[in-house]
Amino acid sequence: MTQSDQNSSNEQHLALKERKNESYKIFDDIATTYDPLNRFLSLGIDVRWRHRMRKELPQKPNLEILDLATGTADVPLILIKNSNISKIRGLDMSKNMIAIGDQKILKANLEEKITLGIGDGCALPEKDNTWDVTTVSFGIRNFPDYFKGLQEMFRVLKPGGQIMVMEFSLPTNFLIRAIYLFYFRKVLPFIGNIFSGHGDAYSYLNKTVEDFPYGEDFINKMKEAKFIETRAIPLTFGIATLYIGTKPQVVKP
Ligand SMILES: C[S@@+](CC[C@H](N)C(=O)[O-])C[C@H]1O[C@@H](n2cnc3c(N)ncnc32)[C@H](O)[C@@H]1O
């Protein structure tokens, strides 16, 4: 990479970081088209990924789960199919995404088990050591400080609790990566921006993917946040990755 490429990459990184402070406002704007566009642009694969998350839940009764950046509650509505779960709390900064999630929960008659509220993933309105599992799907890369998000998830987990982070990543196979990047850089933003009616929501969201750590880099960040037994499960050629870790029973200072 030349010095000028490096400078422009640094500038782009800073511009994206700045915008992440209020990225939830973009979701307020695109909330009504979010679900149908997601299904269409991912060809429904995103639903399969969330089911994979459900399969990786700990095998324990009465699980209480906190889902960050819950959006329109797609994750809670799939996880709740696991009969071990007693309740799920979903938090997000976008009131419009949550309003749609609330309607879906009401329609599914699940308001006793799933509740949603406003909450910042970098400053959780939750007590220490209270949740069995914390989840975040396609949300953490939108946080202004994703490492703070990891630390917050660690703080609110009970000792022995499990973190699950699902996020986009880049396929390792050269050919698949090239095809994927063409779709991701050209096709997806074009369709997304038109159908969401938002000038550049999908261009911005896609840039955040290529700017975000994945694979071993993300696992190292989880370890730095003190998680143990960390692992990464690549999904669909590595287009997305599910990261899992555990909060130790005894936390070293
Ligand atoms: C791509 S959506 C993912 C929604 C959902 N988890 C899913 O899998 O469909 C990202 C969500 O992150 C939320 N978000 C952005 N910044 C946030 C923050 N600091 N704290 C909590 N949620 C945030 C947005 O409002 C948006 O609903």
The ligand as an SDF file (V2000), in Angstrom:
LIG
                    3D

 27 29  0  0  0  0  0  0  0  0999 V2000
  -27.9350   -4.0110   11.0600 C   0  0  0  0  0  0  0  0  0  0  0  0
  -29.0130   -3.6990   12.4020 S   0  0  0  0  0  0  0  0  0  0  0  0
  -29.0850   -5.2790   13.1690 C   0  0  0  0  0  0  0  0  0  0  0  0
  -30.4190   -5.5600   13.7990 C   0  0  0  0  0  0  0  0  0  0  0  0
  -30.6190   -6.9850   14.3040 C   0  0  0  0  0  0  0  0  0  0  0  0
  -29.6910   -7.3450   15.3480 N   0  0  0  0  0  0  0  0  0  0  0  0
  -30.5550   -7.9880   13.1900 C   0  0  0  0  0  0  0  0  0  0  0  0
  -29.8370   -8.9820   13.3050 O   0  0  0  0  0  0  0  0  0  0  0  0
  -31.2760   -7.7970   12.2060 O   0  0  0  0  0  0  0  0  0  0  0  0
  -27.9680   -2.7650   13.4870 C   0  0  0  0  0  0  0  0  0  0  0  0
  -28.7070   -2.1740   14.6960 C   0  0  0  0  0  0  0  0  0  0  0  0
  -27.7210   -1.5820   15.5500 O   0  0  0  0  0  0  0  0  0  0  0  0
  -28.3640   -0.5070   16.2230 C   0  0  0  0  0  0  0  0  0  0  0  0
  -27.3610    0.3440   16.8750 N   0  0  0  0  0  0  0  0  0  0  0  0
  -26.4840    1.1960   16.3150 C   0  0  0  0  0  0  0  0  0  0  0  0
  -25.7120    1.7720   17.2540 N   0  0  0  0  0  0  0  0  0  0  0  0
  -26.1250    1.2550   18.4510 C   0  0  0  0  0  0  0  0  0  0  0  0
  -25.7080    1.4320   19.7980 C   0  0  0  0  0  0  0  0  0  0  0  0
  -24.7090    2.2670   20.1250 N   0  0  0  0  0  0  0  0  0  0  0  0
  -26.3330    0.7210   20.7620 N   0  0  0  0  0  0  0  0  0  0  0  0
  -27.3390   -0.1400   20.4670 C   0  0  0  0  0  0  0  0  0  0  0  0
  -27.7840   -0.3510   19.2070 N   0  0  0  0  0  0  0  0  0  0  0  0
  -27.1740    0.3430   18.2090 C   0  0  0  0  0  0  0  0  0  0  0  0
  -29.1430    0.1600   15.0960 C   0  0  0  0  0  0  0  0  0  0  0  0
  -30.1360    1.0170   15.5780 O   0  0  0  0  0  0  0  0  0  0  0  0
  -29.7000   -1.0630   14.3510 C   0  0  0  0  0  0  0  0  0  0  0  0
  -30.9810   -1.4170   14.7840 O   0  0  0  0  0  0  0  0  0  0  0  0
  1  2  1  0
  2  3  1  0
  2 10  1  0
  3  4  1  0
  4  5  1  0
  5  6  1  0
  5  7  1  0
  7  8  2  0
  7  9  1  0
 10 11  1  0
 11 12  1  0
 11 26  1  0
 12 13  1  0
 13 14  1  0
 13 24  1  0
 14 15  1  0
 14 23  1  0
 15 16  2  0
 16 17  1  0
 17 18  1  0
 17 23  2  0
 18 19  1  0
 18 20  2  0
 20 21  1  0
 21 22  2  0
 22 23  1  0
 24 25  1  0
 24 26  1  0
 26 27  1  0
M  CHG  2   2   1   9  -1
M  END
$$$$
